[in-house]
Amino acid sequence: MKNNSIYTPSEPVSAQGRVLGWRDLFSLWFSLGMGLMVLQAGAILAPGLGMAGSLLAIFTGTLIGVILLALVGLIGGQTGMSSMSSLTLSLGRKGIALPALFNILQLIGWGAFEIVVMRDAASLLAKQALGEQSLWANPTLWTLVFGVVATLLAVCGPLAFIRVVLRRWGIWLLIASCAWLSINLFRQTSLTALWHKAGDGSMPFALACDIVVSMALSWLPLVSDYTRFGRSSRQNFFGTACGFFLGSLWMMALGAAYTLAFVSSQDSNALLLALSGVALGIPLLLILVDEHENTFADIHSAALSTGTLLPVGIGKLTAMIGLICTLIAWGVPLARYENFLLLIGSVFAPLFGVVLMNYFVLGRRQPTTRSLDGRSLTAWILGIATYHVIAQFYPNLGATLPSLFVAALLCGVLAKSRKGLLSD
């Protein structure tokens, strides 16, 4: 089905182009809520919180994150706009340049991280099966393979990928692999002992929730790139929320559980090594095969965001973004993953506090006539400052939700005042 609006990020999708139903969106967000990066996030929490604390942080953070994610997705579904284009409702035509740039940078970072994790997993499986000297154990080879495949998928566009790849077989690979890992966990360890396994206290609960919430918040700047193709608001909201919640909760809990049960090393690949020993590495291989949808989304949406700033064809932009992600993946370590997640939260949590306030409370459903909305921009900047002040001086409080609420509240107050802090 031809739909030129797929490749025009600045124009809303027409009514005829809104073809994704509840099952399509559930499949997409269930799949995006899973993945090797989500497993690694669960592994970050486990040593400090133990099993019970990790599960509580995962449940709480994921629930908060998916509500915000689904609400922002409603904006794209109701307006037909891509994520960055919909920011004109709050920030104005020129105001979207800065968040678009942040989004491009974070999506390129995510895309590179995804390729790194897939590369490490594939190399590990190849070494165990064929030996360390095998050509297939070469990380450089897998970096190229995964970078090229993800870029080609992104060039195909979202509708073909979601309806042909994900809904038909991708989601079933993930369910099979996670079920396999879950059954192995039940067989190999005592669930009672695992549940009572305490953490060392190295991570505050609020910080853990921030990390979990940031997994969902990282998708906020691109959720509308896909929900704009949804048939109705109801299907957009529940397909997105239910899919991401179930997928992320299951996968992150497995990451925490396997870390506590089988991992003793602090090495970033220790979890992958433990998973590669389960059933000859077949469950890990299935997750690896389906991991491309995360990289696809990063590359495709980074190209859409770039398209709002540069008058370049979406196909060329997609190929360029894919190449950049692949090049970065050659030398990027995973050691700074936690800081990367928190940095994302510091920028996008307050931004979408402003967006949600403008759309749902203040009722701004049409692009502002101003080229730059100073009040919304001020609220966003002060929200970012709030995040970093709290993270620096009150880390046990958690910074994500306070910064979002502060930015939203300031946006509302400034909108009601006669004069904002900045002149329009």
N, C-alpha and C positions, 0 to 999 in steps of 0.2 A: 504494500500500500504506500503510495507516494504521499509524502507530507512535507512540503518545503519548509514549514515552520520549525521542523526539527533543527534546521541549519540557519535559522534567523533568530538569534538570542534576543534581539531588541524588539521583536514583534510577538504579540500574544498568539497562542495556539487557537485556531478556529474551533468552533463547535464540532465540525466534522473530524477534526484531528484528535479529539478526546476519546480514545478507544480503550484505555487500560481500565480493567475492572478490579474488583477486590482481590481476586486470586492473583492477578498479575502483580499488583502492588505488594501483596503479602509475600509473594515469592521473591521479589526484588529486595525488600527490606529484611526479610528473614535471612537472605543470603548475605546482604551487606552487614547485618548485625553479627555475622559469624566470621570466621577466618583465623589465620595464624596470628595476626596482630592482636586479635581479641584474646586468644589463648595467652599470649605474652602479657597482656594487661592483667589477666587473672593471676599470672605468675608473679607479677610485681607486688600484688596485695598480700599474697599468702604468707610469706615469712614474718611480716610484721603483725598481722591480724589473726593468724590461725584460720581454721576452717569456718567456724561459726561466725566470726567477725567478718571474714571475707564475703561469705554469702549474704550477710545483712547489708554490707556496703554495696555489693553487686546489685541486690534487689532494689535498694533505696535509690542508688544512683541511676540505674537503668530506668526505673519508673519515672523519675523526674526528667531524665533526658528524653524519653520517648514522648512524653506529654508535650514538651517544648517542640520536639521535632515534628510531631503530627500537627500541632497548631500552626507552625510556620508553613508546613506543607499545604494546609488549607488555603493560604494566601495564593500560592501558585495555582492551585486547583480552581479557585474562584476567579482569578484574574487572567489565567492562561499565560502569565509571564514567567520567564526563567528567573532563577534566584536573584541574580545581580540586577536584572531589569526591574524586579519588584521593589528593590531598594529605593527607586525613584519616588515611591509613594511617601517615603520618610525623609530622605536626604536630598532630593532634587537631582537634576540631570548631572551636574558636576559633582555632587556629593558622593556618587557611587564609585568614583575613581579610586579612592583610598581603600574602601572595603574590597573592591574588585582586585586590587593589587595584593592585599593581604590574602585573599582567597586563592589567587593564582599561586602565590608562594607556598601556602599551606598544602594545596592540592598537589603541587609538584613534590613537596616533601613527603606527603602520604604515598604518592605513586612510587617514589624511589624506595621508601621503606617497605612497601608491599613487594617490590621486586627483590629487595635484599632478603626478606624473609622467605620468599619462594625459592630464591637461589640457594640459600643455606639449607633449606629442607631437602631440595632435590639433590644437592651435592652430598648431603649426609646419607640419603637413601642409596645413591649410586655407589658411594664408598663401601657401604655395608654389603651391597649386593655384588659389586664387581671389583672391589679393591681400590685402594687409594691412587694407584697409577693409571686407572682407567681414564680415557678421554672424557667419559660421561661424569666423572667426579670433579671436573674442572669448573670452578665457580664462574669464571668468565664466560664459558659457553652458556650456562644457564641464565646468566644476566642478559645475554643477547636474546636467547630464546624467549624468555618471559617478557622482555621489553617489546620485542617485535609482535608477539601474539596479542598482548594487551593493547598495543597501538592499533593493530588491525581490527580488533573487536570494537574499539572506540570509533574508528572510522565508519563502521557499519551503522552506527546510530543506535539510540536507546530502544526504539520499538522492536526492531528485529532481535536485538540481544535479549530483551526481557521476555518476549513472547516465544521466541524460537529456542534460545539456549537455556535460560533460567527456568521457565515454567515447565518445559518439557522434560528436562533431565537434570539440570543443575541443582535444583532444590532437593531432589531425591538422593543425589550423591552426598550432600551435606547431612541429610537426616540419617542415611545409612552409616556414614563415618562416625557421627556423634553417638548414635545408638551403639555401635560397635565399641567405641571407647568407654561408654557408660557401663556396658555389660562387663567389659574387662576390668574396670575399676571395682565393680561389685564383687567380682570373683577373686581379685588379687589382694584386696585389702579389707580390713574390718571397718565398716562404716561408722560403728560406734566409736572406735578408737580415733578414726579420722576426724569425726565431729568434735571430739574433746581435745584435739591437738591444738595447743595454744600457740599464739605468736610470741615474738620476742619484744613486742611493743615499739618497734622501730618506726612504725608508721601510724600517725594519728588517724582515727576513724574518719574525721572530717576531710582530711587530705585524701584518703582512699576514695571517699564519695566523689570528691572533685575529679579524681582521675577517671572514675567510671562515668560520671556525667559528661566529661570531655569527649569520651568515645562517641556519644550521641551528638554532642554539640559540634563535633568536627564535620558532621553531615548537614548541619543547619544551612550553610551557605550554598548547598547544592540540592536540597531536597525538592525544591520547586522545579528544578530542571526535569524532574520525572513526574511529580504529582500534577503538573500542568497538563499532562496527557490523560489524567483520570476522568472517569465518566461523571462522578458526583462527589460532593463534599463528604458525604458519609463514607463512601468507599475509600476516598483518599485518607481520611482520618484513621479509620479502623484498620485498613490494609497496612498503612505505614506503622501505626502504633503497635498492633499485634505482632506483625512480622518482626520488627526490630527488637521488641521486648523479648519474645520467646527465643529468637536466635542468639541475641547477645547474652541473655541470662544463662542459657544452656552452655554456650561455648566458654564464657568467662569462668563459670563455675567449674568446668572441666579443667581449665588451666590452673586454677587455684588448687583443686583436688589432686591433680597429678603432680604438681610441684611439691605439695606437702607429703604425698605418699611415696614418691619415687625419686625426687631430685634432692641431692645434697650439695651440689656445686652451685656457686654464684655465677657461673659462666652463662652468657646470654643464650647460648645454644643448648644448655643443659636440658631444658624442657623438650626441645625437638629431639634430642638424643633419647630421652625416655620414651617419647611417643613412637619413635622409629622402631623400638623393640616390641611393640604391640602388634601381634598377628602379622609378622614379617613386614611391618610398616605400611600395610594396606590402608588402614583408616587414615593415616597421615597422607598417603598418596592421594586418596580421594579428596581430602580437604585441599591439598595442593592443586589438584586439577581444577577445582571449582574456585580457587582463590582469585582467578583472573577478573571476576566481576568487580571486586574492590578496586583493582587497578584500572579497569575499564571506566568506572564511575569517576575516579580521580582525573584521568586524562581527558575524558569527554567534557566534564564540567569545567576543568581548567581552560579548555579550548573555548567553551561558551563564555566564560568570564573574560578571557582575553578578547573575544569578539565584541564585547561591549565597549572596549577601549580602542581597538585597532580595526580598521576596515580591511580585514584580510579574510579570505574564504575559510570556512570552518574546517574543511578537509586539510588544508595546509597547516592550520593552527594545531589540529589534532596530531598530525605527524610530527610537528615541531615539539609539542609538549611531550609526546611519547619518547622522542629522542633525548630530550633534556633529562627526563626521569631515568632513562636507561644509563646515561652518562654519569649522573649523580650516584646511582646505585653501585657503580664500580668501586667507590671508595668510602661509602658512608657506613659508620658503625651503629650499632643499636644501643650503645651505652647512654646516649642522651635522650632516649625514647620518652622517659617520664617527664623530663623538662619540656620536651616538644609538645606533649599532650597538655600540660598546664599552660604553656604559652598560647595555644589555640583557645583555651577557655578564657584567657584574659582578654582576648580581642573580640571574640564572637558572642560570648555570654551577654555583655552589656549592649552590644550592637542589636541583638535580637530582642533584648528587653525593650529597646526603643521601637523596633519594628512592630512588636506585638502590641505595645501601648498605642502607637499611631493607628494601627489597623483595627484592632478589636475594641478599644476603649474610646479613642478619639474619632473613630469612624472615617479615617482618611483612606478612601478606596480608589481615588484617582490620583495620577501623578501631580505633584505640586507644581504650581506655575513658577515657583522660584527656581533659579538655577542651582542654588545652594541653600538648604534649610539650616540656618545657624543654630537654632534651638535644639534640633535633633542631634546635630553634630556635637554641640557642647555637652549634651547629656551623655552621648556615647563616650567622649573623651574622659569626662569625669567618672563614668562607670569603669573604664579601664584603670584609671588612677585608683579607684576604690578597690578593685581587685588586687592590685599590687601592694597597696598599703596593708590590706588584710593578710595577704599571703606572707608579707615580710614580718609584720608585728604580731599578728594573731592567727598563726597557721592552724591552730586547733579549731578555730571557728569555721574554716572553710570559706573560700572566696567566691565560688561560682554563683550561687544563688543570691548572696548579698549584692554583688556587683550588678547582676541582672535586675534586681528589684530597685536598686538605687538609680540605675540608668532609666528604667521605666518611670519611676516616680518623678525624677527630675524632668524627663520629657513631658510628662503630664502637667507638672507645675509651670514649666516654661511656656507650654502651649496655651495655658489659661491666662498667663500674665500679659500685660499690655506690651511689655518690652522684654525681649530675651536678652541673654548675656551678650549675644553677638547680633549685630545689625544685619537684617536681611537685605 
